Amino acid sequence: MKNHLFSHQRAGLNVVAIGGGNGLSTLLSGLKRYVGTAASEMLRIDKLSAVVAVSDDGGSSGRLRDELQMLPPGDVRNCMVALSEDSLLLSKLFQHRFRGDGELGGHSFGNLFLAAMSEITGDFAEAVKLSSEILASKGHIYPATMADVRLAAELKNGDIVRGETNISQVGSQIKRLYLEPENCQPLPEVLAAIYEADIVTIGPGSLFTSLLPPIMVEGVADAIAEADAVKVFVCNLMTQPGETDGFSAHKHLKAVRDYAPQIEFDYVVVNNRPISALQAERYAIDGAEQIGVRDSVSSATVETAEIVFGNLLDEGEKVRHHPEKLARTVLLCALRATDKVTAA
């Protein structure tokens, strides 16, 4: 862990969050509240970066990817909204989807905005950077790779399944997940951000389609392992039908370790508040179960990482992480690490 995290009391944290989908944007929307200011000086974030999966091939993102030969903008768009100074107004605009069955039908304005900026600049990463500046983003957003990367999986029966959308339905049958091309390279900024980080987080998010793809990009897992940072894995709240049926918190983390065994996590953040009976009933219809509370976790560690439990549930009908509760719990892991070093 970085020496300056413990020796310079007035220095804020450098945080890198890795993943994709709604999970990453939820965490970022909570973390941005600590950028530049915080109730506790030790929880202040000086630099916040997101490393985003770019293997999506469904919906509006998939259509733009095929039509314009660009990287899928959907997860990046969600991160832009999450990190914006005015997320309420921008979420309405950037998340707006056009109605109808025409060519615009189903596209979100934010995806089209990024597509336009990509054509103007000729570079998706530059388009993301400039768009973030326009939106007064409180963090940096980096695609995990600039390669036209696709997700593929070899199943236990030998079949090959390609595409994030298809793979999300065959999680229990996967023998080996891989990227095409397998030697895709990360942005130099991605590796630099990880090496400079005080905290690196992975999760929450879809295990096989949001969390694993970024760390499977060549060099990323090695950078995380070598980084002098606190490494935190944030467990999902629910299993995902088709993708993680029957997965416990331990099995989620083990899957990450299977693909990136060099990463030694310091902490695993797990929710300990039961969902309501009505929520459990509704989610059970689709085959989803709560993770964490019913895992019967008997030890204080999992895969050598210390378990940090907390009430992380948001209010509402859908089971979601509360952005501020989740962000605070993640940042408090840095203080736990500080206490350990001080005690030593």
N, C-alpha and C positions, 0 to 999 in steps of 0.2 A: 504494500500500500504506500502511496506517495507520502514522502516525508512532510511536504508542505501542508498536507491535509491536517497534520497534527501540530506543526510548529508555528504556522502563521495563523494566529487566532482570528485575524480580521479578514483573511482571504475567503472568498466564496468558493463554492464547489463547481467543478467541471463535470457535467453529467452527460452521458451518452446513452440513449434509449434505442434498442434494436428490436425490430419486429415489423408488423404490418396490420392492416385491418382496423377494426374499431378498437381493439385492445390498446394499440400503440397510441392512437389519437386520444383515448380516454386518459392514459397516463400523462401524456404531454399537456393536456388541458389542465391537469392538476399541478404539474411541475412548473408551468409557466408563471404561476402565482408567486413562486419563490425566486424568480429571476430578478436580480437587482435589489431585492428587499425581502425581509422575513422577520417574523416575530423573534426568532433566535438567530444570532449572527452565524452560528454554525450551520444553519439550514439555508442560508442564502446561496443562490445559484448565480455564478458569474457568467457561465457559458453552458448553454443547453443545445445538444445536437441530437438529431434523429437519423438513424440509418434504416432505410425503408426497403422492404421487399419489392421487387419489380418483376415477379413471375406471374402476375394475374393475367388471365386470358378470358375472363367472362364479362358479361354486361357491356356497359358503355366503354370501359377500359379495353376490353377485348376487341370491340368493333374498331375503335380508334387505332389500336395496335395493328390490326390487319389492314385497315384502309390507308393509314398514313405512315406505316412502318416506324412507329415511335414507341417508346417505352410506355407501359400502362400507367396512366396518371391518377387512378382512383385513390390508392393509399396515400400518395403524396398530397393529393388535394385534401384529404381528411386531416393530414398533419398540418397543412397550411392553415386550415380553419381553426384547428385546435390551438395553434401557437399565435394566432392573430390577436392584436390588441382589442379588436372589436369583434369577437367571435360570434356574438348573437346576430348582428346584422349580416356579417359575411357568411355565416352558415346558411342563412336563408337564400343568399344569392348563389354561393358556390355549390350548395347542395341541391339547388333547384333542378328538378328534372323536367324536361320538356314532355308534354303530353302528346298523344296521338300515335298513329302508326306510320308516319312518314319517316324520312331519313333522320330528322332531329329527335323523334320519339325515343325516350329512354335515356338520352344523353343528359348528363349534368352540365350546368353552365361552367363549373370549375374545371371539368375535364376539357371542355372546348377552349377555355381560356388558356390552359397549359398547352394544348395542341397548337393554338395560334402563336403563343410565345415561342414554342419550339421551332416553328417554321420561320419566325422572324429572326431568331438568334442562330438557328441551325445547330443547336446544342441543347439537349434536354436538361442537363445539369445547370447550364447557364439560365435556362428558362425558369427553372425552379428557384434559383438564387434571386433573379430579378423580380419574380412574382412575389417572393417572400418579402423583398424590400418594399414593394408596392403596398403589401398588406401589413406593413409594420410588424413583421413577425418577431416574436421574442425568443427565437432560436434559429438554428441552422438545420436545413433538411437536405440529406444526401441520399440519392438512390444507391443501393448497395453495390450496383455495377451498372456500367453503361452498355454492356453487351445485351443483345437480343436473346436473353436467357429464357429458357422454357423448363418447366418442371416435368420430371419423368419418374416412373416407379416400376421396378421389377417386382411382380407379385410372387407369392410363395409357390404358385402353380407354374411359374415360368413366363406368364403373360407380361407384356409391357403396356403400361397405361401412361398416356401423355396428357399434359394439361392440368393446371391447378383445379379447374372445375371437376374434372373426372377423378382426380386423385383424392379430392375431399370426400369421396363416397366409398373409398376402398382402404381406409386407414388400417384396419385390422388384418388386411391381407398383404400388406406391404412387406417385402423382404429387404428391398434396398431402394432408397430414395436418392435421386441424383439430378444434377442440372445438365442441361444441354445448351451450350457446350460446358463440359465439366471444368475446363481451365479458364473460365471467365474471370476477368480481373476486376478488383475493386477500384473505386476512385481513390487517388492518393489522399484526398481530404478525409475519406472514411478511416483509413489506417492512422492518419495523423490525429484525428479526433479521439480514436480509441486509445492510442498510446499516451495522450495527454490527459486522459480522463481520471477523475477521482472515484467516480461510480460508473459502472457499466451495467445496464439492465437488459434482460431478455424476457419478453412477455409483458402482459398477457397477450394472447392471440391464438389463432388456429395453429396447432402444433406443426403439422406437416406442410401447410401452405403459407404460413406467415412467419413462423419463428425459425424453422430450420433453413429455408432458402437463403436468407442473408448471411448466416454463419457458415454456409457451405460454399460461398464465394471464396475463391482461392486467397488465402492469406488472412482472412478475417478472423477465423477461430484462433489462429496462431497469435494474431495481434492481441486479442482479448486475453489469451493465456499469458502472454508476456507483459501485458500492461500492468503497471503498478497501481492497481485500482481495486476498489471493493466491487466484487461481482455478485449481482443479485438476480435470481430467477423469480419471476412473478407468476404464480400458478393461476390457471383459469378457474373460474367459479363453477362452471358446468362442463360436462363432457359434451362433445359435438357428435350428433348422430352421423354414422358413416365414417367419421374421421378418427374419433377417440372413444369409441364405445367401451365402457368398462375401465377406462384409464383412471388411475389414482394420481395424487400429486407426485408420488414416488415414480410412477411409470412415465409421467410427463418428463420429469427431470432425467430419468434414465435414458429416454429416447434422445434427448439433447446430448447427453454424455456419450451415447453410442456413435453419434455423428461428429462430435467434437470432444473426444476424451481428454484432450489437453486442457480444457477449461475446468478449473477448480472453483466452483461457486462458494462464496462465503456465506450467503444467506438465501433461503427460500421463503418468499412471502406467501402465506396461505390464509385465506379467509376462515374465520371460525364462527360466523353467525349463520345459523340455519335459515334457509329460505322459508317462506310461508307454506302452509299445507296446500293452499290454492296454487301457488307457483309450482310446487313440486308436482301437483296433479297435471297442470297444463303442460309442463315440460316433459313429463313422462309419456304423454301422448306421442311425442316425436322420438321418444327413446333417450332423452337427456336426463342425466342424474347430477346431483350436486357433488362437487369435489371438495375435499378438505375435511369438512365436518364429519363425514361418515367414512373417512379413510381409516379410522382407528389407528392414527399415528401414535405409537407408544413411546417413541424415542424423541430426543431433542434435536436429532440430526437426520438428514436424509442425503445419501450420496456424499457424505462428509460435510455437507452444508448445514448450518444452524437454521432451524425452522423459526420464523417470526410470524406468530399468529396475530390476527387483528380483525376487528369488525370492519369489513371493507365494502359492505353492501350499500348500494344506492337505494333510494326509495322508488316506488313505481311498480307497475305490473311486470316489467321485464327484469330479469336478473342481470344486473350490471354492476361493475365496480363504481364506487363513489370516487370521482377524480381526486378530490382534495384528501380524503382519507388514505387513498392508495399512495399518492405522492408523498404525503407526510411519513407514512410507514417506510417507504423506500429510502427517504432521506435520513430517517432515524437510524437506518442500518449503518450509515457513516458514523454516527455518534457512538453506536455500539462498538464499532471497530476502534474508534478513538479511545473509548474506555478500556478496551483490551490492551491496546498498546501502552496506555498510561499505567495500567496495572502491572504490565510486564516490566 
